[in-house]
Amino acid sequence: MNKEILVFNKVNSRFNYSQAQIARWWDKDPSGVNRFIKGKTDLPTSEFIRLISSMPVDFQNEYWKEFLEELEVKVDLTNNWEEIIAKATRNDLAAIFLAVAKRCYSGELDEKEFARKVLAS
Protein backbone atom coordinates (compact mmCIF):
# COMPACT_ATOMS: atom_id res chain seq x y z
CA MET A 1 0.00 0.00 0.00
CA ASN A 2 1.23 3.47 -0.76
CA LYS A 3 1.70 6.16 1.87
CA GLU A 4 -1.45 8.07 0.85
CA ILE A 5 -3.67 5.06 1.53
CA LEU A 6 -1.91 4.20 4.78
CA VAL A 7 -2.30 7.75 6.09
CA PHE A 8 -5.92 7.91 4.88
CA ASN A 9 -6.74 4.69 6.76
CA LYS A 10 -4.84 5.83 9.86
CA VAL A 11 -6.73 9.14 10.00
CA ASN A 12 -10.05 7.47 9.22
CA SER A 13 -9.51 5.04 12.09
CA ARG A 14 -9.77 8.07 14.39
CA PHE A 15 -12.88 9.45 12.69
CA ASN A 16 -14.42 6.06 11.93
CA TYR A 17 -16.29 7.12 8.79
CA SER A 18 -17.98 4.24 7.00
CA GLN A 19 -17.13 3.38 3.42
CA ALA A 20 -20.73 4.20 2.50
CA GLN A 21 -20.43 7.69 4.00
CA ILE A 22 -17.10 8.30 2.25
CA ALA A 23 -18.68 7.13 -1.02
CA ARG A 24 -21.56 9.63 -0.60
CA TRP A 25 -19.18 12.53 0.08
CA TRP A 26 -16.88 11.52 -2.77
CA ASP A 27 -19.83 10.75 -5.08
CA LYS A 28 -18.45 7.31 -5.92
CA ASP A 29 -19.66 3.73 -5.65
CA PRO A 30 -18.87 2.18 -2.23
CA SER A 31 -17.01 -0.66 -3.97
CA GLY A 32 -14.58 1.91 -5.41
CA VAL A 33 -13.95 3.24 -1.90
CA ASN A 34 -13.40 -0.30 -0.67
CA ARG A 35 -10.86 -1.05 -3.42
CA PHE A 36 -8.99 2.18 -2.65
CA ILE A 37 -8.94 1.62 1.12
CA LYS A 38 -7.63 -1.92 0.66
CA GLY A 39 -4.90 -0.70 -1.70
CA LYS A 40 -6.27 -2.57 -4.71
CA THR A 41 -6.82 0.59 -6.78
CA ASP A 42 -4.43 3.46 -7.42
CA LEU A 43 -5.99 6.85 -8.03
CA PRO A 44 -4.67 9.57 -10.29
CA THR A 45 -3.46 12.53 -8.21
CA SER A 46 -6.37 14.71 -9.28
CA GLU A 47 -8.91 12.07 -8.19
CA PHE A 48 -7.12 11.52 -4.90
CA ILE A 49 -7.26 15.29 -4.22
CA ARG A 50 -10.99 15.21 -5.01
CA LEU A 51 -11.42 12.42 -2.46
CA ILE A 52 -9.57 14.29 0.29
CA SER A 53 -11.41 17.52 -0.61
CA SER A 54 -14.76 15.76 -0.30
CA MET A 55 -14.06 14.78 3.30
CA PRO A 56 -15.05 17.02 6.26
CA VAL A 57 -12.59 19.83 6.99
CA ASP A 58 -11.45 18.30 10.29
CA PHE A 59 -10.52 15.12 8.45
CA GLN A 60 -8.71 17.07 5.72
CA ASN A 61 -6.66 18.98 8.28
CA GLU A 62 -5.73 15.80 10.13
CA TYR A 63 -4.92 13.99 6.89
CA TRP A 64 -2.50 16.66 5.61
CA LYS A 65 -0.90 17.12 9.03
CA GLU A 66 -0.36 13.36 9.34
CA PHE A 67 0.82 13.00 5.74
CA LEU A 68 3.38 15.78 6.11
CA GLU A 69 4.57 14.37 9.43
CA GLU A 70 5.10 11.03 7.71
CA LEU A 71 7.30 12.88 5.23
CA GLU A 72 9.01 14.57 8.19
CA VAL A 73 7.88 18.00 7.04
CA LYS A 74 7.19 20.34 9.92
CA VAL A 75 4.00 22.34 9.54
CA ASP A 76 2.67 25.15 11.69
CA LEU A 77 -1.11 24.92 11.48
CA THR A 78 -1.63 27.76 13.94
CA ASN A 79 -1.72 30.42 11.20
CA ASN A 80 -5.04 32.11 10.75
CA TRP A 81 -5.38 31.46 7.02
CA GLU A 82 -8.75 33.14 6.80
CA GLU A 83 -7.20 36.39 8.04
CA ILE A 84 -4.24 36.08 5.68
CA ILE A 85 -6.52 35.41 2.71
CA ALA A 86 -8.85 38.26 3.69
CA LYS A 87 -5.92 40.68 3.55
CA ALA A 88 -4.46 39.32 0.30
CA THR A 89 -4.63 41.33 -2.92
CA ARG A 90 -6.23 39.90 -6.04
CA ASN A 91 -2.76 39.22 -7.44
CA ASP A 92 -1.74 37.49 -4.21
CA LEU A 93 -4.87 35.33 -4.37
CA ALA A 94 -4.17 34.48 -8.01
CA ALA A 95 -0.65 33.41 -7.06
CA ILE A 96 -1.99 31.30 -4.18
CA PHE A 97 -4.62 29.64 -6.36
CA LEU A 98 -2.08 28.97 -9.08
CA ALA A 99 0.35 27.41 -6.59
CA VAL A 100 -2.39 25.19 -5.14
CA ALA A 101 -3.63 24.17 -8.58
CA LYS A 102 -0.10 23.43 -9.79
CA ARG A 103 0.49 21.29 -6.68
CA CYS A 104 -2.80 19.42 -7.05
CA TYR A 105 -3.09 19.07 -10.81
CA SER A 106 0.48 19.00 -12.04
CA GLY A 107 0.54 18.66 -15.80
CA GLU A 108 -3.23 19.10 -16.17
CA LEU A 109 -3.30 22.89 -16.10
CA ASP A 110 -2.56 25.72 -18.49
CA GLU A 111 -1.10 28.30 -16.10
CA LYS A 112 -1.83 31.39 -18.20
CA GLU A 113 -5.46 30.39 -18.78
CA PHE A 114 -5.95 29.63 -15.08
CA ALA A 115 -4.41 32.96 -14.01
CA ARG A 116 -6.54 34.86 -16.55
CA LYS A 117 -9.74 33.25 -15.22
CA VAL A 118 -8.82 33.90 -11.58
CA LEU A 119 -7.98 37.56 -12.21
CA ALA A 120 -11.14 38.04 -14.30
CA SER A 121 -13.43 36.91 -11.49
N, CA, C and O atoms as CSV, one atom per row, in Angstrom:
chain,resi,resn,atom,element,x,y,z
A,1,MET,N,N,0.837,-1.189,0.000
A,1,MET,CA,C,0.000,0.000,0.000
A,1,MET,C,C,0.875,1.242,0.000
A,1,MET,O,O,1.917,1.286,0.655
A,2,ASN,N,N,0.437,2.254,-0.746
A,2,ASN,CA,C,1.230,3.471,-0.763
A,2,ASN,C,C,0.922,4.342,0.460
A,2,ASN,O,O,-0.064,4.130,1.167
A,3,LYS,N,N,1.783,5.310,0.680
A,3,LYS,CA,C,1.696,6.160,1.867
A,3,LYS,C,C,0.353,6.896,1.970
A,3,LYS,O,O,-0.186,7.057,3.065
A,4,GLU,N,N,-0.183,7.339,0.829
A,4,GLU,CA,C,-1.454,8.070,0.851
A,4,GLU,C,C,-2.577,7.224,1.435
A,4,GLU,O,O,-3.380,7.709,2.232
A,5,ILE,N,N,-2.629,5.961,1.036
A,5,ILE,CA,C,-3.671,5.058,1.532
A,5,ILE,C,C,-3.452,4.751,3.011
A,5,ILE,O,O,-4.397,4.747,3.800
A,6,LEU,N,N,-2.210,4.496,3.374
A,6,LEU,CA,C,-1.908,4.198,4.784
A,6,LEU,C,C,-2.302,5.364,5.686
A,6,LEU,O,O,-2.908,5.164,6.739
A,7,VAL,N,N,-1.959,6.570,5.275
A,7,VAL,CA,C,-2.298,7.746,6.086
A,7,VAL,C,C,-3.812,7.951,6.101
A,7,VAL,O,O,-4.384,8.269,7.143
A,8,PHE,N,N,-4.464,7.769,4.946
A,8,PHE,CA,C,-5.921,7.906,4.878
A,8,PHE,C,C,-6.575,6.953,5.870
A,8,PHE,O,O,-7.449,7.355,6.638
A,9,ASN,N,N,-6.155,5.690,5.855
A,9,ASN,CA,C,-6.738,4.695,6.756
A,9,ASN,C,C,-6.429,5.009,8.217
A,9,ASN,O,O,-7.281,4.822,9.086
A,10,LYS,N,N,-5.230,5.481,8.490
A,10,LYS,CA,C,-4.845,5.829,9.864
A,10,LYS,C,C,-5.720,6.969,10.393
A,10,LYS,O,O,-6.221,6.910,11.516
A,11,VAL,N,N,-5.896,8.002,9.573
A,11,VAL,CA,C,-6.730,9.136,9.997
A,11,VAL,C,C,-8.182,8.691,10.115
A,11,VAL,O,O,-8.869,9.059,11.068
A,12,ASN,N,N,-8.650,7.903,9.155
A,12,ASN,CA,C,-10.046,7.467,9.218
A,12,ASN,C,C,-10.315,6.559,10.413
A,12,ASN,O,O,-11.449,6.486,10.885
A,13,SER,N,N,-9.303,5.875,10.904
A,13,SER,CA,C,-9.511,5.040,12.094
A,13,SER,C,C,-9.858,5.901,13.314
A,13,SER,O,O,-10.513,5.434,14.245
A,14,ARG,N,N,-9.415,7.151,13.299
A,14,ARG,CA,C,-9.766,8.068,14.392
A,14,ARG,C,C,-11.169,8.650,14.205
A,14,ARG,O,O,-11.884,8.882,15.180
A,15,PHE,N,N,-11.554,8.882,12.959
A,15,PHE,CA,C,-12.878,9.452,12.686
A,15,PHE,C,C,-13.943,8.369,12.535
A,15,PHE,O,O,-15.116,8.600,12.830
A,16,ASN,N,N,-13.538,7.208,12.083
A,16,ASN,CA,C,-14.423,6.057,11.935
A,16,ASN,C,C,-15.578,6.304,10.958
A,16,ASN,O,O,-16.719,5.932,11.231
A,17,TYR,N,N,-15.272,6.936,9.817
A,17,TYR,CA,C,-16.289,7.124,8.785
A,17,TYR,C,C,-16.469,5.806,8.033
A,17,TYR,O,O,-15.496,5.114,7.735
A,18,SER,N,N,-17.703,5.473,7.734
A,18,SER,CA,C,-17.977,4.241,6.995
A,18,SER,C,C,-17.633,4.434,5.522
A,18,SER,O,O,-17.581,5.556,5.019
A,19,GLN,N,N,-17.402,3.319,4.850
A,19,GLN,CA,C,-17.132,3.384,3.421
A,19,GLN,C,C,-18.329,3.956,2.668
A,19,GLN,O,O,-18.160,4.658,1.671
A,20,ALA,N,N,-19.521,3.661,3.137
A,20,ALA,CA,C,-20.733,4.195,2.501
A,20,ALA,C,C,-20.779,5.711,2.625
A,20,ALA,O,O,-21.129,6.401,1.668
A,21,GLN,N,N,-20.423,6.239,3.809
A,21,GLN,CA,C,-20.427,7.692,4.002
A,21,GLN,C,C,-19.366,8.355,3.130
A,21,GLN,O,O,-19.624,9.383,2.504
A,22,ILE,N,N,-18.179,7.768,3.091
A,22,ILE,CA,C,-17.104,8.304,2.248
A,22,ILE,C,C,-17.550,8.309,0.789
A,22,ILE,O,O,-17.309,9.273,0.064
A,23,ALA,N,N,-18.198,7.231,0.364
A,23,ALA,CA,C,-18.685,7.134,-1.016
A,23,ALA,C,C,-19.688,8.241,-1.326
A,23,ALA,O,O,-19.652,8.817,-2.414
A,24,ARG,N,N,-20.584,8.548,-0.385
A,24,ARG,CA,C,-21.558,9.629,-0.602
A,24,ARG,C,C,-20.850,10.971,-0.749
A,24,ARG,O,O,-21.147,11.741,-1.662
A,25,TRP,N,N,-19.907,11.247,0.161
A,25,TRP,CA,C,-19.184,12.532,0.080
A,25,TRP,C,C,-18.391,12.640,-1.213
A,25,TRP,O,O,-18.356,13.697,-1.842
A,26,TRP,N,N,-17.760,11.552,-1.603
A,26,TRP,CA,C,-16.882,11.518,-2.767
A,26,TRP,C,C,-17.673,11.351,-4.064
A,26,TRP,O,O,-17.135,11.549,-5.153
A,27,ASP,N,N,-18.940,10.990,-3.945
A,27,ASP,CA,C,-19.827,10.752,-5.076
A,27,ASP,C,C,-19.310,9.597,-5.942
A,27,ASP,O,O,-19.253,9.684,-7.169
A,28,LYS,N,N,-18.936,8.514,-5.253
A,28,LYS,CA,C,-18.447,7.306,-5.925
A,28,LYS,C,C,-19.204,6.099,-5.398
A,28,LYS,O,O,-19.890,6.178,-4.380
A,29,ASP,N,N,-19.073,4.997,-6.094
A,29,ASP,CA,C,-19.656,3.732,-5.653
A,29,ASP,C,C,-18.883,3.216,-4.440
A,29,ASP,O,O,-17.654,3.284,-4.432
A,30,PRO,N,N,-19.573,2.700,-3.408
A,30,PRO,CA,C,-18.869,2.175,-2.225
A,30,PRO,C,C,-17.810,1.116,-2.557
A,30,PRO,O,O,-16.809,1.001,-1.849
A,31,SER,N,N,-18.022,0.352,-3.619
A,31,SER,CA,C,-17.011,-0.662,-3.968
A,31,SER,C,C,-15.706,-0.006,-4.404
A,31,SER,O,O,-14.631,-0.561,-4.175
A,32,GLY,N,N,-15.782,1.170,-5.031
A,32,GLY,CA,C,-14.579,1.911,-5.408
A,32,GLY,C,C,-13.828,2.387,-4.184
A,32,GLY,O,O,-12.597,2.365,-4.156
A,33,VAL,N,N,-14.570,2.821,-3.162
A,33,VAL,CA,C,-13.952,3.241,-1.901
A,33,VAL,C,C,-13.273,2.043,-1.254
A,33,VAL,O,O,-12.153,2.150,-0.753
A,34,ASN,N,N,-13.950,0.912,-1.266
A,34,ASN,CA,C,-13.396,-0.296,-0.670
A,34,ASN,C,C,-12.092,-0.706,-1.354
A,34,ASN,O,O,-11.113,-1.037,-0.685
A,35,ARG,N,N,-12.081,-0.683,-2.679
A,35,ARG,CA,C,-10.861,-1.052,-3.425
A,35,ARG,C,C,-9.719,-0.097,-3.102
A,35,ARG,O,O,-8.573,-0.526,-2.962
A,36,PHE,N,N,-10.023,1.203,-2.981
A,36,PHE,CA,C,-8.994,2.185,-2.651
A,36,PHE,C,C,-8.452,1.942,-1.239
A,36,PHE,O,O,-7.238,1.889,-1.038
A,37,ILE,N,N,-9.340,1.795,-0.278
A,37,ILE,CA,C,-8.936,1.624,1.123
A,37,ILE,C,C,-8.100,0.359,1.317
A,37,ILE,O,O,-7.202,0.324,2.159
A,38,LYS,N,N,-8.398,-0.661,0.544
A,38,LYS,CA,C,-7.633,-1.916,0.661
A,38,LYS,C,C,-6.369,-1.915,-0.192
A,38,LYS,O,O,-5.630,-2.899,-0.211
A,39,GLY,N,N,-6.118,-0.808,-0.901
A,39,GLY,CA,C,-4.902,-0.700,-1.701
A,39,GLY,C,C,-4.951,-1.455,-3.009
A,39,GLY,O,O,-3.909,-1.719,-3.609
A,40,LYS,N,N,-6.144,-1.810,-3.466
A,40,LYS,CA,C,-6.269,-2.573,-4.711
A,40,LYS,C,C,-6.402,-1.663,-5.927
A,40,LYS,O,O,-6.290,-2.126,-7.062
A,41,THR,N,N,-6.640,-0.376,-5.701
A,41,THR,CA,C,-6.816,0.588,-6.779
A,41,THR,C,C,-5.944,1.801,-6.509
A,41,THR,O,O,-5.981,2.365,-5.415
A,42,ASP,N,N,-5.163,2.203,-7.496
A,42,ASP,CA,C,-4.428,3.464,-7.416
A,42,ASP,C,C,-5.275,4.540,-8.058
A,42,ASP,O,O,-5.951,4.299,-9.057
A,43,LEU,N,N,-5.236,5.724,-7.485
A,43,LEU,CA,C,-5.987,6.846,-8.031
A,43,LEU,C,C,-5.035,7.841,-8.670
A,43,LEU,O,O,-3.928,8.048,-8.172
A,44,PRO,N,N,-5.455,8.462,-9.774
A,44,PRO,CA,C,-4.665,9.575,-10.289
A,44,PRO,C,C,-4.630,10.673,-9.214
A,44,PRO,O,O,-5.541,10.768,-8.392
A,45,THR,N,N,-3.607,11.476,-9.224
A,45,THR,CA,C,-3.457,12.527,-8.209
A,45,THR,C,C,-4.689,13.412,-8.137
A,45,THR,O,O,-5.163,13.725,-7.045
A,46,SER,N,N,-5.210,13.818,-9.280
A,46,SER,CA,C,-6.368,14.710,-9.283
A,46,SER,C,C,-7.573,14.062,-8.604
A,46,SER,O,O,-8.314,14.735,-7.888
A,47,GLU,N,N,-7.775,12.761,-8.822
A,47,GLU,CA,C,-8.905,12.067,-8.195
A,47,GLU,C,C,-8.681,11.897,-6.697
A,47,GLU,O,O,-9.618,11.993,-5.905
A,48,PHE,N,N,-7.433,11.643,-6.316
A,48,PHE,CA,C,-7.124,11.522,-4.898
A,48,PHE,C,C,-7.385,12.854,-4.185
A,48,PHE,O,O,-7.933,12.864,-3.083
A,49,ILE,N,N,-7.001,13.964,-4.796
A,49,ILE,CA,C,-7.256,15.289,-4.217
A,49,ILE,C,C,-8.761,15.523,-4.100
A,49,ILE,O,O,-9.222,16.099,-3.114
A,50,ARG,N,N,-9.522,15.086,-5.088
A,50,ARG,CA,C,-10.988,15.214,-5.011
A,50,ARG,C,C,-11.541,14.419,-3.826
A,50,ARG,O,O,-12.449,14.875,-3.131
A,51,LEU,N,N,-10.982,13.229,-3.607
A,51,LEU,CA,C,-11.419,12.417,-2.459
A,51,LEU,C,C,-11.144,13.161,-1.159
A,51,LEU,O,O,-12.050,13.336,-0.345
A,52,ILE,N,N,-9.915,13.596,-0.955
A,52,ILE,CA,C,-9.570,14.291,0.291
A,52,ILE,C,C,-10.423,15.548,0.434
A,52,ILE,O,O,-10.897,15.849,1.529
A,53,SER,N,N,-10.623,16.279,-0.653
A,53,SER,CA,C,-11.414,17.516,-0.606
A,53,SER,C,C,-12.884,17.264,-0.294
A,53,SER,O,O,-13.580,18.158,0.188
A,54,SER,N,N,-13.355,16.063,-0.565
A,54,SER,CA,C,-14.762,15.756,-0.299
A,54,SER,C,C,-15.008,15.419,1.176
A,54,SER,O,O,-16.149,15.409,1.639
A,55,MET,N,N,-13.941,15.150,1.890
A,55,MET,CA,C,-14.060,14.777,3.303
A,55,MET,C,C,-14.306,16.021,4.150
A,55,MET,O,O,-14.002,17.129,3.708
A,56,PRO,N,N,-14.857,15.865,5.372
A,56,PRO,CA,C,-15.053,17.018,6.257
A,56,PRO,C,C,-13.716,17.726,6.540
A,56,PRO,O,O,-12.655,17.102,6.514
A,57,VAL,N,N,-13.787,19.009,6.804
A,57,VAL,CA,C,-12.588,19.834,6.994
A,57,VAL,C,C,-11.693,19.299,8.105
A,57,VAL,O,O,-10.471,19.302,7.958
A,58,ASP,N,N,-12.268,18.843,9.206
A,58,ASP,CA,C,-11.446,18.299,10.295
A,58,ASP,C,C,-10.621,17.108,9.803
A,58,ASP,O,O,-9.447,16.971,10.149
A,59,PHE,N,N,-11.235,16.265,9.009
A,59,PHE,CA,C,-10.525,15.115,8.448
A,59,PHE,C,C,-9.403,15.591,7.526
A,59,PHE,O,O,-8.278,15.098,7.606
A,60,GLN,N,N,-9.713,16.557,6.645
A,60,GLN,CA,C,-8.706,17.071,5.716
A,60,GLN,C,C,-7.493,17.614,6.474
A,60,GLN,O,O,-6.350,17.313,6.131
A,61,ASN,N,N,-7.754,18.409,7.497
A,61,ASN,CA,C,-6.657,18.975,8.284
A,61,ASN,C,C,-5.810,17.884,8.921
A,61,ASN,O,O,-4.581,17.939,8.882
A,62,GLU,N,N,-6.465,16.902,9.500
A,62,GLU,CA,C,-5.731,15.800,10.127
A,62,GLU,C,C,-4.960,14.991,9.093
A,62,GLU,O,O,-3.824,14.581,9.334
A,63,TYR,N,N,-5.585,14.765,7.939
A,63,TYR,CA,C,-4.916,13.991,6.889
A,63,TYR,C,C,-3.616,14.677,6.470
A,63,TYR,O,O,-2.553,14.055,6.468
A,64,TRP,N,N,-3.705,15.974,6.112
A,64,TRP,CA,C,-2.504,16.664,5.613
A,64,TRP,C,C,-1.447,16.803,6.698
A,64,TRP,O,O,-0.253,16.692,6.420
A,65,LYS,N,N,-1.872,17.042,7.921
A,65,LYS,CA,C,-0.903,17.120,9.028
A,65,LYS,C,C,-0.176,15.783,9.179
A,65,LYS,O,O,1.050,15.744,9.283
A,66,GLU,N,N,-0.931,14.704,9.191
A,66,GLU,CA,C,-0.358,13.361,9.339
A,66,GLU,C,C,0.533,13.006,8.143
A,66,GLU,O,O,1.627,12.467,8.312
A,67,PHE,N,N,0.058,13.311,6.946
A,67,PHE,CA,C,0.820,13.004,5.737
A,67,PHE,C,C,2.161,13.737,5.740
A,67,PHE,O,O,3.197,13.146,5.435
A,68,LEU,N,N,2.138,15.013,6.083
A,68,LEU,CA,C,3.380,15.779,6.111
A,68,LEU,C,C,4.303,15.308,7.226
A,68,LEU,O,O,5.522,15.301,7.054
A,69,GLU,N,N,3.749,14.918,8.350
A,69,GLU,CA,C,4.573,14.371,9.430
A,69,GLU,C,C,5.236,13.074,8.989
A,69,GLU,O,O,6.390,12.816,9.334
A,70,GLU,N,N,4.517,12.261,8.233
A,70,GLU,CA,C,5.098,11.026,7.706
A,70,GLU,C,C,6.286,11.337,6.800
A,70,GLU,O,O,7.251,10.576,6.738
A,71,LEU,N,N,6.201,12.464,6.099
A,71,LEU,CA,C,7.298,12.883,5.230
A,71,LEU,C,C,8.360,13.670,6.005
A,71,LEU,O,O,9.351,14.131,5.437
A,72,GLU,N,N,8.132,13.812,7.300
A,72,GLU,CA,C,9.013,14.567,8.193
A,72,GLU,C,C,9.108,16.029,7.798
A,72,GLU,O,O,10.169,16.644,7.902
A,73,VAL,N,N,7.988,16.581,7.342
A,73,VAL,CA,C,7.881,17.999,7.040
A,73,VAL,C,C,7.189,18.649,8.218
A,73,VAL,O,O,6.109,18.215,8.618
A,74,LYS,N,N,7.778,19.655,8.766
A,74,LYS,CA,C,7.187,20.343,9.917
A,74,LYS,C,C,6.232,21.418,9.416
A,74,LYS,O,O,6.578,22.226,8.553
A,75,VAL,N,N,5.037,21.412,9.968
A,75,VAL,CA,C,4.003,22.342,9.538
A,75,VAL,C,C,3.441,23.059,10.755
A,75,VAL,O,O,3.142,22.436,11.774
A,76,ASP,N,N,3.302,24.359,10.639
A,76,ASP,CA,C,2.673,25.154,11.691
A,76,ASP,C,C,1.250,25.444,11.254
A,76,ASP,O,O,1.020,26.290,10.390
A,77,LEU,N,N,0.289,24.738,11.852
A,77,LEU,CA,C,-1.111,24.921,11.481
A,77,LEU,C,C,-1.812,25.961,12.343
A,77,LEU,O,O,-3.040,26.046,12.352
A,78,THR,N,N,-1.018,26.758,13.071
A,78,THR,CA,C,-1.625,27.756,13.942
A,78,THR,C,C,-1.905,29.063,13.214
A,78,THR,O,O,-2.532,29.956,13.782
A,79,ASN,N,N,-1.451,29.195,11.963
A,79,ASN,CA,C,-1.718,30.422,11.203
A,79,ASN,C,C,-3.209,30.589,10.988
A,79,ASN,O,O,-3.938,29.615,10.795
A,80,ASN,N,N,-3.644,31.818,11.023
A,80,ASN,CA,C,-5.039,32.112,10.747
A,80,ASN,C,C,-5.152,32.384,9.253
A,80,ASN,O,O,-5.045,33.529,8.815
A,81,TRP,N,N,-5.369,31.330,8.472
A,81,TRP,CA,C,-5.376,31.459,7.021
A,81,TRP,C,C,-6.520,32.323,6.524
A,81,TRP,O,O,-6.383,33.010,5.512
A,82,GLU,N,N,-7.639,32.299,7.220
A,82,GLU,CA,C,-8.751,33.143,6.795
A,82,GLU,C,C,-8.355,34.618,6.855
A,82,GLU,O,O,-8.692,35.387,5.956
A,83,GLU,N,N,-7.648,35.010,7.901
A,83,GLU,CA,C,-7.200,36.393,8.039
A,83,GLU,C,C,-6.182,36.745,6.954
A,83,GLU,O,O,-6.248,37.819,6.355
A,84,ILE,N,N,-5.251,35.843,6.709
A,84,ILE,CA,C,-4.237,36.078,5.677
A,84,ILE,C,C,-4.896,36.233,4.310
A,84,ILE,O,O,-4.554,37.138,3.549
A,85,ILE,N,N,-5.838,35.351,4.005
A,85,ILE,CA,C,-6.520,35.411,2.709
A,85,ILE,C,C,-7.374,36.669,2.607
A,85,ILE,O,O,-7.445,37.284,1.543
A,86,ALA,N,N,-8.019,37.056,3.699
A,86,ALA,CA,C,-8.854,38.258,3.692
A,86,ALA,C,C,-8.036,39.505,3.374
A,86,ALA,O,O,-8.549,40.446,2.768
A,87,LYS,N,N,-6.783,39.519,3.773
A,87,LYS,CA,C,-5.915,40.682,3.550
A,87,LYS,C,C,-5.164,40.626,2.225
A,87,LYS,O,O,-4.534,41.608,1.831
A,88,ALA,N,N,-5.221,39.499,1.537
A,88,ALA,CA,C,-4.461,39.322,0.303
A,88,ALA,C,C,-5.057,40.145,-0.835
A,88,ALA,O,O,-6.270,40.341,-0.912
A,89,THR,N,N,-4.176,40.624,-1.719
A,89,THR,CA,C,-4.627,41.329,-2.921
A,89,THR,C,C,-5.121,40.303,-3.936
A,89,THR,O,O,-4.916,39.100,-3.774
A,90,ARG,N,N,-5.773,40.798,-4.980
A,90,ARG,CA,C,-6.232,39.897,-6.041
A,90,ARG,C,C,-5.051,39.163,-6.675
A,90,ARG,O,O,-5.150,37.976,-6.984
A,91,ASN,N,N,-3.941,39.865,-6.866
A,91,ASN,CA,C,-2.761,39.218,-7.443
A,91,ASN,C,C,-2.190,38.173,-6.494
A,91,ASN,O,O,-1.754,37.108,-6.929
A,92,ASP,N,N,-2.192,38.479,-5.186
A,92,ASP,CA,C,-1.736,37.486,-4.207
A,92,ASP,C,C,-2.622,36.248,-4.257
A,92,ASP,O,O,-2.124,35.123,-4.246
A,93,LEU,N,N,-3.942,36.458,-4.312
A,93,LEU,CA,C,-4.871,35.327,-4.374
A,93,LEU,C,C,-4.650,34.509,-5.643
A,93,LEU,O,O,-4.678,33.279,-5.607
A,94,ALA,N,N,-4.432,35.194,-6.761
A,94,ALA,CA,C,-4.174,34.479,-8.011
A,94,ALA,C,C,-2.916,33.622,-7.881
A,94,ALA,O,O,-2.886,32.480,-8.340
A,95,ALA,N,N,-1.882,34.174,-7.256
A,95,ALA,CA,C,-0.646,33.408,-7.065
A,95,ALA,C,C,-0.876,32.212,-6.151
A,95,ALA,O,O,-0.341,31.131,-6.396
A,96,ILE,N,N,-1.672,32.400,-5.097
A,96,ILE,CA,C,-1.988,31.303,-4.176
A,96,ILE,C,C,-2.770,30.213,-4.905
A,96,ILE,O,O,-2.435,29.032,-4.810
A,97,PHE,N,N,-3.814,30.616,-5.633
A,97,PHE,CA,C,-4.624,29.638,-6.361
A,97,PHE,C,C,-3.788,28.887,-7.388
A,97,PHE,O,O,-3.925,27.673,-7.543
A,98,LEU,N,N,-2.926,29.607,-8.083
A,98,LEU,CA,C,-2.080,28.972,-9.084
A,98,LEU,C,C,-1.138,27.961,-8.428
A,98,LEU,O,O,-0.946,26.862,-8.949
A,99,ALA,N,N,-0.553,28.326,-7.295
A,99,ALA,CA,C,0.351,27.412,-6.595
A,99,ALA,C,C,-0.387,26.158,-6.137
A,99,ALA,O,O,0.127,25.047,-6.271
A,100,VAL,N,N,-1.590,26.333,-5.596
A,100,VAL,CA,C,-2.385,25.187,-5.145
A,100,VAL,C,C,-2.767,24.308,-6.340
A,100,VAL,O,O,-2.635,23.085,-6.287
A,101,ALA,N,N,-3.233,24.932,-7.398
A,101,ALA,CA,C,-3.632,24.169,-8.579
A,101,ALA,C,C,-2.446,23.421,-9.174
A,101,ALA,O,O,-2.569,22.259,-9.562
A,102,LYS,N,N,-1.285,24.095,-9.247
A,102,LYS,CA,C,-0.098,23.428,-9.785
A,102,LYS,C,C,0.268,22.228,-8.921
A,102,LYS,O,O,0.653,21.180,-9.440
A,103,ARG,N,N,0.151,22.377,-7.609
A,103,ARG,CA,C,0.492,21.289,-6.682
A,103,ARG,C,C,-0.482,20.125,-6.825
A,103,ARG,O,O,-0.089,18.960,-6.777
A,104,CYS,N,N,-1.764,20.461,-7.004
A,104,CYS,CA,C,-2.796,19.425,-7.048
A,104,CYS,C,C,-2.942,18.782,-8.418
A,104,CYS,O,O,-3.194,17.581,-8.513
A,105,TYR,N,N,-2.790,19.551,-9.459
A,105,TYR,CA,C,-3.086,19.069,-10.806
A,105,TYR,C,C,-1.896,19.239,-11.734
A,105,TYR,O,O,-2.043,19.701,-12.865
A,106,SER,N,N,-0.752,18.878,-11.269
A,106,SER,CA,C,0.476,19.002,-12.040
A,106,SER,C,C,0.317,18.373,-13.416
A,106,SER,O,O,-0.064,17.209,-13.548
A,107,GLY,N,N,0.617,19.164,-14.433
A,107,GLY,CA,C,0.540,18.660,-15.801
A,107,GLY,C,C,-0.839,18.722,-16.419
A,107,GLY,O,O,-0.986,18.451,-17.611
A,108,GLU,N,N,-1.862,19.073,-15.639
A,108,GLU,CA,C,-3.228,19.104,-16.166
A,108,GLU,C,C,-3.754,20.536,-16.276
A,108,GLU,O,O,-4.962,20.743,-16.391
A,109,LEU,N,N,-2.860,21.519,-16.240
A,109,LEU,CA,C,-3.304,22.889,-16.103
A,109,LEU,C,C,-2.509,23.807,-17.015
A,109,LEU,O,O,-1.281,23.732,-17.061
A,110,ASP,N,N,-3.197,24.663,-17.734
A,110,ASP,CA,C,-2.560,25.724,-18.487
A,110,ASP,C,C,-2.483,26.934,-17.569
A,110,ASP,O,O,-3.503,27.555,-17.271
A,111,GLU,N,N,-1.283,27.270,-17.120
A,111,GLU,CA,C,-1.095,28.302,-16.103
A,111,GLU,C,C,-1.631,29.663,-16.525
A,111,GLU,O,O,-2.277,30.344,-15.728
A,112,LYS,N,N,-1.376,30.068,-17.755
A,112,LYS,CA,C,-1.829,31.392,-18.203
A,112,LYS,C,C,-3.354,31.471,-18.230
A,112,LYS,O,O,-3.934,32.474,-17.813
A,113,GLU,N,N,-4.002,30.412,-18.720
A,113,GLU,CA,C,-5.464,30.395,-18.777
A,113,GLU,C,C,-6.054,30.421,-17.365
A,113,GLU,O,O,-7.019,31.140,-17.108
A,114,PHE,N,N,-5.481,29.649,-16.464
A,114,PHE,CA,C,-5.949,29.629,-15.076
A,114,PHE,C,C,-5.804,31.019,-14.451
A,114,PHE,O,O,-6.751,31.526,-13.848
A,115,ALA,N,N,-4.639,31.633,-14.588
A,115,ALA,CA,C,-4.406,32.958,-14.013
A,115,ALA,C,C,-5.365,33.986,-14.587
A,115,ALA,O,O,-5.881,34.829,-13.854
A,116,ARG,N,N,-5.612,33.923,-15.905
A,116,ARG,CA,C,-6.538,34.858,-16.547
A,116,ARG,C,C,-7.946,34.713,-15.962
A,116,ARG,O,O,-8.608,35.715,-15.694
A,117,LYS,N,N,-8.404,33.482,-15.765
A,117,LYS,CA,C,-9.739,33.250,-15.219
A,117,LYS,C,C,-9.839,33.721,-13.773
A,117,LYS,O,O,-10.852,34.294,-13.374
A,118,VAL,N,N,-8.796,33.482,-12.993
A,118,VAL,CA,C,-8.819,33.901,-11.580
A,118,VAL,C,C,-8.869,35.420,-11.500
A,118,VAL,O,O,-9.665,35.971,-10.740
A,119,LEU,N,N,-8.033,36.103,-12.272
A,119,LEU,CA,C,-7.984,37.559,-12.211
A,119,LEU,C,C,-9.244,38.194,-12.780
A,119,LEU,O,O,-9.605,39.305,-12.391
A,120,ALA,N,N,-9.920,37.506,-13.695
A,120,ALA,CA,C,-11.136,38.035,-14.301
A,120,ALA,C,C,-12.336,37.952,-13.365
A,120,ALA,O,O,-13.317,38.672,-13.548
A,121,SER,N,N,-12.264,37.083,-12.372
A,121,SER,CA,C,-13.435,36.905,-11.492
A,121,SER,C,C,-13.508,37.967,-10.426
A,121,SER,O,O,-14.429,37.960,-9.609
